[in-house]
Amino acid sequence: TLGVTLLAAAAAYITSAYFLPEKYQSAAVVALNRPELAGFASQVSPDELKAAELAALAQSAEVTAGLDGIDAGIELAARAEGENRIRLEVTAPQADLAAGLADEWAGAFAVYLDDQYALDEALDQFEMRLDAARQALDDVEAKIQQAYQQNQTALLEIRLGQARAEWEALLASRQKNQQLSAAAGTLEAQLAAQNPDAPLTWNQSLSLLALGQRAAGGDDLLLASALIPEGYTIAQARQDATLLADSLQEQNQALDEQIEALQDDMLAYRAQLDQAQAEIAALTWERDLSLEYYLPLQFQFVEAQLFMESVEPLAEVAARAEAPGAPLSPKPLTNAALAGAAALMLAVGAVFAYEWWRDEPEKPPSLPLK
């Protein structure tokens, strides 16, 4: 029994020491500095982004694809340590290779977490939104300037003011002519009631002269004797009053045509001005809305920049890997002890089985049948 035990232990020791390849294990630790912010810029919520999920993520091809020296003899394992620490273990044939791969893996995993879940991506998206809002605001400002240049609002207002002033002057002229026409008609009616061959009186001469001067646009009243010859009869004065009334009527008709034309012009100017002002008002309203969106966004972006400058990275390597002084496996002494113990138990069991078999009583021989 003792010999079998020693033989099994020696065989296990020799096999482990000289025939089995050595394996060294080294580990590095990655820690989340801001686990409450993880998932801010990703589809994963902060509650779902736990250390256990991150440990599984560390072994994904997205993280380990860039590691150098990975072959069939290298084993990678990741496990969670607490709520925000992930231990990355590398088993390799050489101690230095295991430590180097563990450090490289930890660094790659920390960079991956920062790129995937940190706030940098969110800040970039924030800046893109801010640039888009600024561009929209600039576009509206350019449209407003173009509308002012194309519509020529100020010129339309000047033209409308000039047309209105001219229209008011024509209305005043027509009203004046209507008054003069009525006065000429009254004078002609008075003269019709008198003897046509009678000479014109001084008062009648003065009235006819005043009507003529006002119709001609004069303001100074001249003496009747300077313009009306002696022997000027009622019939002649009546004829002149009728001619004056007809002339005033013709002037009124021309004034009506000019007033109507100016009204059409004013309506056209008014429509163009209203359209231009409506377009500018709409663009101004759009500009105000863009400004209301842009200014708070700019303030939030500045706050986000200041916040990003004051916080630590999302993940970092908390513990570097060290080259192990002894291999993880094989362990000759341990294997020899285990093999010897197993051989001893098997030998003892075999002895007990043999002794039990020897001590079993023999059965009597059976009698032949007659």
RAJO-V693340 format. One record per residue. N is the residue number from 1. RES is the residue in three letters. SS is DSSP state (@ for helix, = for strand, . for the rest). OMEGA is omega in radians with two decimals (none if undefined). D_FIRST is the distance of its C-alpha to the first C-alpha in Angstrom with 2 decimals. Layout:
N&RES&SS&OMEGA&D_FIRST / N&RES&SS&OMEGA&D_FIRST
This chain:
1&THR&.&3.14&0.00 / 2&LEU&@&3.14&3.76 / 3&GLY&@&3.11&5.36 / 4&VAL&@&-3.14&5.22 / 5&THR&@&3.14&6.28 / 6&LEU&@&3.14&8.70 / 7&LEU&@&3.13&9.88 / 8&ALA&@&3.14&10.77 / 9&ALA&@&3.12&12.43 / 10&ALA&@&3.12&14.27 / 11&ALA&@&3.13&15.45 / 12&ALA&@&-3.14&16.71 / 13&TYR&@&-3.11&18.44 / 14&ILE&@&3.14&20.11 / 15&THR&@&-3.12&21.23 / 16&SER&@&-3.03&22.67 / 17&ALA&@&-2.97&24.30 / 18&TYR&@&-3.04&25.86 / 19&PHE&.&3.14&26.21 / 20&LEU&.&3.13&26.96 / 21&PRO&.&3.13&30.58 / 22&GLU&.&3.10&31.35 / 23&LYS&=&3.12&33.34 / 24&TYR&=&-3.13&35.63 / 25&GLN&=&3.07&37.32 / 26&SER&=&-3.05&40.71 / 27&ALA&=&3.00&43.09 / 28&ALA&=&-3.07&46.80 / 29&VAL&=&3.05&48.71 / 30&VAL&=&-3.12&52.03 / 31&ALA&=&3.04&54.20 / 32&LEU&=&3.12&57.27 / 33&ASN&.&-3.10&60.06 / 34&ARG&.&-3.10&62.40 / 35&PRO&@&-3.14&60.42 / 36&GLU&@&3.14&63.54 / 37&LEU&@&-3.12&65.40 / 38&ALA&.&-3.12&62.78 / 39&GLY&.&-3.11&64.14 / 40&PHE&.&-3.09&67.76 / 41&ALA&.&-3.11&68.65 / 42&SER&.&3.11&66.19 / 43&GLN&.&-3.13&65.85 / 44&VAL&.&-3.14&62.91 / 45&SER&.&-3.13&64.01 / 46&PRO&.&3.13&62.72 / 47&ASP&.&-3.11&60.99 / 48&GLU&.&-3.07&59.00 / 49&LEU&.&-3.13&57.99 / 50&LYS&.&-3.11&54.84 / 51&ALA&@&-3.13&51.94 / 52&ALA&@&3.10&49.66 / 53&GLU&@&3.12&52.18 / 54&LEU&@&3.09&52.61 / 55&ALA&@&3.08&48.86 / 56&ALA&@&3.13&48.99 / 57&LEU&@&-3.12&52.19 / 58&ALA&@&-3.12&50.58 / 59&GLN&.&-3.13&48.29 / 60&SER&.&-3.12&51.22 / 61&ALA&@&3.13&52.51 / 62&GLU&@&-3.11&55.74 / 63&VAL&@&-3.01&53.96 / 64&THR&@&-3.06&51.22 / 65&ALA&.&-3.07&53.38 / 66&GLY&.&-3.12&54.78 / 67&LEU&.&-3.14&51.55 / 68&ASP&.&3.03&51.00 / 69&GLY&.&3.12&47.77 / 70&ILE&.&3.06&46.24 / 71&ASP&.&-3.04&43.98 / 72&ALA&.&-3.11&41.03 / 73&GLY&.&-3.09&38.54 / 74&ILE&.&-3.13&40.20 / 75&GLU&=&3.10&39.65 / 76&LEU&=&3.11&42.30 / 77&ALA&=&3.12&41.90 / 78&ALA&=&3.10&44.48 / 79&ARG&=&-3.08&44.26 / 80&ALA&=&3.02&46.76 / 81&GLU&.&-3.07&46.82 / 82&GLY&.&-3.06&49.40 / 83&GLU&.&-3.04&52.71 / 84&ASN&.&3.09&53.88 / 85&ARG&=&3.13&50.99 / 86&ILE&=&-3.14&48.88 / 87&ARG&=&-3.12&45.76 / 88&LEU&=&-3.07&45.35 / 89&GLU&=&3.12&41.91 / 90&VAL&=&3.07&41.38 / 91&THR&=&-3.05&38.07 / 92&ALA&=&-3.13&38.62 / 93&PRO&.&3.13&36.98 / 94&GLN&.&-3.11&39.00 / 95&ALA&@&-3.13&39.63 / 96&ASP&@&3.12&43.37 / 97&LEU&@&3.12&43.70 / 98&ALA&@&-3.13&42.05 / 99&ALA&@&-3.14&44.37 / 100&GLY&@&3.12&47.43 / 101&LEU&@&3.12&46.91 / 102&ALA&@&3.11&46.35 / 103&ASP&@&3.14&49.63 / 104&GLU&@&3.13&51.48 / 105&TRP&@&3.14&50.28 / 106&ALA&@&3.12&51.32 / 107&GLY&@&3.13&54.72 / 108&ALA&@&-3.13&55.34 / 109&PHE&@&3.11&54.43 / 110&ALA&@&3.10&56.77 / 111&VAL&@&3.13&59.59 / 112&TYR&@&3.13&59.02 / 113&LEU&@&3.13&59.29 / 114&ASP&@&-3.13&62.46 / 115&ASP&@&-3.00&64.00 / 116&GLN&@&-2.96&63.06 / 117&TYR&@&-3.10&63.55 / 118&ALA&.&-3.06&65.53 / 119&LEU&.&-3.10&69.27 / 120&ASP&@&-3.13&70.35 / 121&GLU&@&3.11&70.70 / 122&ALA&@&3.13&72.61 / 123&LEU&@&3.07&74.91 / 124&ASP&@&3.09&75.60 / 125&GLN&@&3.09&76.49 / 126&PHE&@&-3.13&78.65 / 127&GLU&@&3.09&80.47 / 128&MET&@&3.09&81.07 / 129&ARG&@&3.13&82.64 / 130&LEU&@&3.12&84.77 / 131&ASP&@&3.12&85.95 / 132&ALA&@&3.12&86.83 / 133&ALA&@&3.11&88.82 / 134&ARG&@&3.12&90.62 / 135&GLN&@&3.10&91.48 / 136&ALA&@&3.12&92.82 / 137&LEU&@&3.11&94.97 / 138&ASP&@&3.13&96.32 / 139&ASP&@&3.13&97.13 / 140&VAL&@&3.10&99.15 / 141&GLU&@&3.11&101.03 / 142&ALA&@&3.11&101.89 / 143&LYS&@&3.13&103.13 / 144&ILE&@&3.11&105.35 / 145&GLN&@&3.12&106.89 / 146&GLN&@&3.12&107.45 / 147&ALA&@&3.10&109.06 / 148&TYR&@&-3.13&111.46 / 149&GLN&@&-3.10&112.40 / 150&GLN&@&-3.07&112.85 / 151&ASN&@&3.13&114.56 / 152&GLN&.&-3.07&116.82 / 153&THR&@&-3.12&117.05 / 154&ALA&@&3.13&119.32 / 155&LEU&@&3.11&121.73 / 156&LEU&@&3.11&121.85 / 157&GLU&@&3.10&122.64 / 158&ILE&@&3.13&125.47 / 159&ARG&@&3.12&126.90 / 160&LEU&@&3.11&126.70 / 161&GLY&@&3.12&128.47 / 162&GLN&@&3.13&131.20 / 163&ALA&@&3.14&131.74 / 164&ARG&@&3.12&131.94 / 165&ALA&@&3.11&134.50 / 166&GLU&@&3.12&136.60 / 167&TRP&@&3.11&136.34 / 168&GLU&@&3.11&137.55 / 169&ALA&@&3.10&140.44 / 170&LEU&@&3.09&141.47 / 171&LEU&@&3.11&141.35 / 172&ALA&@&3.12&143.62 / 173&SER&@&3.14&146.02 / 174&ARG&@&3.11&146.16 / 175&GLN&@&3.11&146.83 / 176&LYS&@&-3.14&149.61 / 177&ASN&@&3.10&151.13 / 178&GLN&@&3.10&151.06 / 179&GLN&@&3.12&152.94 / 180&LEU&@&3.12&155.47 / 181&SER&@&3.09&155.88 / 182&ALA&@&3.11&156.61 / 183&ALA&@&3.10&159.11 / 184&ALA&@&3.09&160.80 / 185&GLY&@&3.10&161.10 / 186&THR&@&3.14&162.64 / 187&LEU&@&-3.14&165.11 / 188&GLU&@&3.10&166.01 / 189&ALA&@&3.10&166.69 / 190&GLN&@&-3.12&168.92 / 191&LEU&@&-3.13&170.85 / 192&ALA&@&-3.12&171.25 / 193&ALA&.&-3.10&173.17 / 194&GLN&.&-3.14&175.76 / 195&ASN&.&-3.07&178.64 / 196&PRO&.&-3.10&177.13 / 197&ASP&.&-3.12&180.14 / 198&ALA&.&3.11&180.11 / 199&PRO&=&-3.13&178.91 / 200&LEU&.&-3.13&175.44 / 201&THR&.&-3.14&175.50 / 202&TRP&@&-3.14&173.88 / 203&ASN&@&3.13&171.09 / 204&GLN&@&3.08&170.38 / 205&SER&@&-3.14&170.33 / 206&LEU&@&3.11&167.88 / 207&SER&@&3.13&165.54 / 208&LEU&@&3.12&165.57 / 209&LEU&@&3.14&165.00 / 210&ALA&@&3.10&162.06 / 211&LEU&@&-3.12&160.42 / 212&GLY&@&-3.13&160.84 / 213&GLN&@&3.12&159.40 / 214&ARG&@&3.09&156.40 / 215&ALA&@&3.12&155.75 / 216&ALA&@&3.13&155.93 / 217&GLY&.&3.14&153.59 / 218&GLY&.&3.12&156.25 / 219&ASP&.&-3.10&156.33 / 220&ASP&.&3.11&159.77 / 221&LEU&.&3.09&162.76 / 222&LEU&.&3.11&165.84 / 223&LEU&.&-3.09&169.39 / 224&ALA&@&-3.10&170.46 / 225&SER&@&-3.13&173.66 / 226&ALA&@&-3.06&171.64 / 227&LEU&@&-3.10&169.89 / 228&ILE&.&-3.11&172.06 / 229&PRO&.&3.09&175.52 / 230&GLU&.&-3.12&178.68 / 231&GLY&.&3.12&179.77 / 232&TYR&.&-2.97&176.21 / 233&THR&=&3.10&176.63 / 234&ILE&@&-3.12&174.55 / 235&ALA&@&3.12&173.95 / 236&GLN&@&3.12&172.52 / 237&ALA&@&3.12&170.32 / 238&ARG&@&3.14&169.13 / 239&GLN&@&3.12&168.26 / 240&ASP&@&3.13&166.31 / 241&ALA&@&3.11&164.42 / 242&THR&@&3.10&163.48 / 243&LEU&@&3.13&162.27 / 244&LEU&@&3.13&160.24 / 245&ALA&@&3.12&158.61 / 246&ASP&@&3.13&157.79 / 247&SER&@&3.10&156.33 / 248&LEU&@&3.12&154.18 / 249&GLN&@&3.12&152.98 / 250&GLU&@&3.10&151.96 / 251&GLN&@&3.12&150.13 / 252&ASN&@&3.11&148.27 / 253&GLN&@&3.10&147.16 / 254&ALA&@&3.10&145.84 / 255&LEU&@&3.11&144.12 / 256&ASP&@&3.11&142.48 / 257&GLU&@&3.12&141.10 / 258&GLN&@&3.12&139.76 / 259&ILE&@&3.13&138.24 / 260&GLU&@&3.12&136.54 / 261&ALA&@&3.11&135.13 / 262&LEU&@&3.09&133.85 / 263&GLN&@&3.08&132.26 / 264&ASP&@&3.12&130.36 / 265&ASP&@&-3.14&129.28 / 266&MET&@&3.09&128.18 / 267&LEU&@&3.12&126.16 / 268&ALA&@&3.10&124.48 / 269&TYR&@&-3.14&123.73 / 270&ARG&@&3.12&122.50 / 271&ALA&@&3.12&120.17 / 272&GLN&@&-3.14&118.77 / 273&LEU&@&3.11&118.36 / 274&ASP&@&3.12&116.65 / 275&GLN&@&3.13&114.28 / 276&ALA&@&3.14&113.49 / 277&GLN&@&3.10&113.00 / 278&ALA&@&3.11&110.82 / 279&GLU&@&3.14&108.63 / 280&ILE&@&3.11&108.35 / 281&ALA&@&3.11&107.68 / 282&ALA&@&3.12&104.85 / 283&LEU&@&3.10&103.36 / 284&THR&@&3.08&103.77 / 285&TRP&@&3.09&102.00 / 286&GLU&@&3.10&99.16 / 287&ARG&@&3.13&99.07 / 288&ASP&@&3.10&98.89 / 289&LEU&@&3.12&95.99 / 290&SER&@&3.13&94.14 / 291&LEU&@&3.10&94.82 / 292&GLU&@&3.10&93.56 / 293&TYR&@&-3.03&90.31 / 294&TYR&@&-3.03&89.99 / 295&LEU&@&3.08&90.69 / 296&PRO&@&3.13&87.96 / 297&LEU&@&3.10&85.51 / 298&GLN&@&3.12&86.36 / 299&PHE&@&3.12&85.88 / 300&GLN&@&3.14&82.47 / 301&PHE&@&3.10&81.41 / 302&VAL&@&3.10&82.36 / 303&GLU&@&3.13&80.42 / 304&ALA&@&3.09&77.35 / 305&GLN&@&3.12&77.66 / 306&LEU&@&3.12&77.85 / 307&PHE&@&-3.13&74.87 / 308&MET&@&3.13&72.77 / 309&GLU&@&-3.06&73.66 / 310&SER&@&-3.07&72.49 / 311&VAL&.&3.10&69.04 / 312&GLU&.&3.05&65.71 / 313&PRO&.&-3.12&63.96 / 314&LEU&.&-3.10&62.18 / 315&ALA&=&3.08&58.73 / 316&GLU&=&3.12&57.37 / 317&VAL&=&-3.09&54.14 / 318&ALA&=&-3.13&53.06 / 319&ALA&=&3.10&50.03 / 320&ARG&.&3.12&49.42 / 321&ALA&.&3.08&46.07 / 322&GLU&.&3.12&44.29 / 323&ALA&.&-3.12&42.04 / 324&PRO&.&3.12&38.43 / 325&GLY&.&-3.12&36.85 / 326&ALA&.&-3.14&33.29 / 327&PRO&.&3.05&32.24 / 328&LEU&.&3.09&31.41 / 329&SER&=&-0.04&28.63 / 330&PRO&.&3.08&26.25 / 331&LYS&.&-3.01&24.37 / 332&PRO&@&-3.10&21.61 / 333&LEU&@&3.13&20.10 / 334&THR&@&3.13&20.23 / 335&ASN&@&3.11&18.81 / 336&ALA&@&3.13&15.91 / 337&ALA&@&3.13&15.21 / 338&LEU&@&3.12&15.59 / 339&ALA&@&3.11&13.45 / 340&GLY&@&3.13&10.51 / 341&ALA&@&3.12&11.23 / 342&ALA&@&3.12&11.60 / 343&ALA&@&3.11&8.40 / 344&LEU&@&3.14&6.60 / 345&MET&@&3.11&9.21 / 346&LEU&@&3.14&8.97 / 347&ALA&@&3.12&5.44 / 348&VAL&@&3.11&6.84 / 349&GLY&@&3.13&9.98 / 350&ALA&@&3.11&9.20 / 351&VAL&@&3.12&8.26 / 352&PHE&@&3.13&11.42 / 353&ALA&@&3.14&13.32 / 354&TYR&@&3.13&12.75 / 355&GLU&@&3.13&13.81 / 356&TRP&@&-3.14&16.68 / 357&TRP&@&3.13&17.80 / 358&ARG&@&-3.09&17.99 / 359&ASP&.&-3.12&19.91 / 360&GLU&.&-3.11&22.49 / 361&PRO&.&-3.13&25.95 / 362&GLU&.&3.13&27.69 / 363&LYS&.&3.09&30.92 / 364&PRO&.&3.13&34.18 / 365&PRO&.&-3.09&35.85 / 366&SER&.&3.13&38.66 / 367&LEU&.&3.11&42.30 / 368&PRO&.&-3.13&44.39 / 369&LEU&.&3.07&47.26 / 370&LYS&.&none&50.78
